[in-house]
């Protein structure tokens, strides 16, 4: 284990470098049960306070490089309407989005977050919690561990992620709003479950759960199968979140359309690897 890990993660409370420790075995069991039932599990105070300050500084020093965008999108992250579908189809429900990303390729080589993401200890721990092996770090050079920035009036509407599994690390909490809401396991490979998705988009909150994260908390999340959103940020303080991502397919990256809309540019890798998804779900 690299000694730097012990300055980032609270290894005394969460010894993720030793998956055979009784503490971690119990935590893995808890996370696995929550992920199976709720598609989401939270580990409080995972990141040490001093490391949080470093991550916050890393981001704030590069705020001028954050790609902010405002647009109207559907739950599948597309802005273009498909008029061949019925008017009430979920793909034709468009919602306002206002947020931004410090793309992963902007991170310095010595970045605190980049280092954590690239550790085998974190990857193996997340894999154990999910009960899925192997999983891979996302090959997308812009999105693999990007910082999500939501300023005043920022909002992230109902959507599904492109990658199967996402970590959310709260770096800075807004004064008000910015609450994470999600609908556990609303779709699965081969089944879009459009009827249930449509209900949520039309305001039905039967399936909706809320999660209030605190700075330093780690959330493990099945974002491709669970529709989720972040409510409007209120007050002068921005919401900072890092979203390291893991996938089942080490080859796949974002589609060119998604990369352009969300991260502001398309790289050759997005064009070279643009192919249909094997799980049959809209991407």
QUIRA-V392427 format. One record per run of one state. SS is the DSSP state (h for helix, s for strand, l for the rest). FROM is the first residue (numbers start at 0). LEN is the number of residues. If there is no record, write none. Layout:
BEGIN
SS/FROM/LEN + SS/FROM/LEN
END
This chain:
BEGIN
l/0/2 + h/2/5 + l/7/1 + s/8/1 + l/9/12 + h/21/17 + l/38/1 + s/39/4 + l/43/3 + s/46/1 + l/47/1 + h/48/12 + l/60/2 + h/62/3 + l/65/1 + s/66/7 + l/73/16 + h/89/3 + l/92/2 + s/94/8 + l/102/1 + h/103/3 + l/106/5 + h/111/6 + l/117/2 + h/119/11 + l/130/5 + s/135/2 + l/137/9 + s/146/4 + l/150/4 + s/154/5 + l/159/5 + s/164/8 + l/172/3 + s/175/2 + l/177/2 + s/179/4 + l/183/4 + s/187/1 + l/188/2 + s/190/1 + l/191/2 + h/193/8 + l/201/6 + s/207/4 + l/211/6 + s/217/4 + l/221/5 + s/226/4 + l/230/2 + s/232/2 + l/234/4 + s/238/4 + l/242/2 + s/244/3 + l/247/8 + h/255/8 + l/263/4 + h/267/5 + l/272/11
END
